[in-house]
Amino acid sequence: MPARSTATGMTTERTGHCLSIASGKGGTGKTLVATNLSAVSGARLADLDVEAPNCHLFHECQSGSSEAVYRQVPQVDTASCDLCGECARACLFGAILRLPDRLLLQEDVCHSCGACQVVCPRQAVSMRPRKTGSVVHCHYGDGDLLYGRLRIGEPSPVPLIRAMKSCLQEGSDAVLDCPPGTGCAVLESMRDSDLCLMVTEPTVFGLHDLRLAVKLARKLELPVAVVINKDGLPGTDIVPECQDMGLEILARIPFSRGIAESYAQGHLLCEKDEYRKAFLELWRRCQELMGP
């Protein structure tokens, strides 16, 4: 297996595969696919949608633990600071403003790079920890679930997602339920995956956001494949578009009221034999694309 980057910038070897489940558009069925794939494969499940995690709703947690995650933000020793403004000039994100009588620190836009501390000629700037959220480790039956809870008001989920992914380095196979959209959180969630499995739907919005998500995954040089959810829904024929983008369709989940009701009640589709076989086949095809 190739070396992978960790949250600290170091690299490590990881046995097994890492499969990210993404979509671009919310509500297409990422969690449906992720929870069932992890259940049939035995892979560890990580819910990286830390602003609205829901994978835990499908599993009864028998034991677990929670760990706080912090990021570094600046603090200023006013007795040493002479308001030279070097820290404000060095900040690329506008997190430090020099006022006539003091420095104004805006932690919400700080990216924790530490440049302000490095350039301060009077060593008046130091870094302190600020809680960004927590990582929850959950054990259920024969499986393991990892999910994050972003602190209310925290502007960026990226540090928490990085911390969660660093917990997976010693694991074997992992299925990552990514956030919706194509922003920084999704980019961080997809990064270093062996395969990005896009879940889409036969609608105009589904196709539009699929294009954006595929473009992002290919910027990261990730292999991409597709699952069509709500197949048979009257709408847009997205198969020709997938073919034009060179995307292999690995599975189709039918548009079904029964599936929607089962999902809404917190049941896994793979509890039924017909769907279990389908998800086992999907996992097999994903493994083929992820390689040895």
Secondary structure, 3 states (H helix, E strand, C coil): CCCEECCCCCEECCCCCEEEEECCCCCCCHHHHHHHHHHHHCCEEEECCCCCCCHHHHCCCCEEEEEEEEEEEEEECCCCCCCCCHHHHHCCCCCEEECCCCEEECHHHCCCCCHHHHHCCCCCEEEEEEEEEEEEEEEECCEEEEEEEECCCCCCCHHHHHHHHHCCCCCCCEEEECCCCCCHHHHHHHCCCCEEEEEECCCHHHHHHHHHHHHHHHHCCCCEEEEEEEECCCCCCCHHHHHHCCCEEEEEEECCHHHHHHHHCCCCHHHCHHHHHHHHHHHHHHHHHHCC
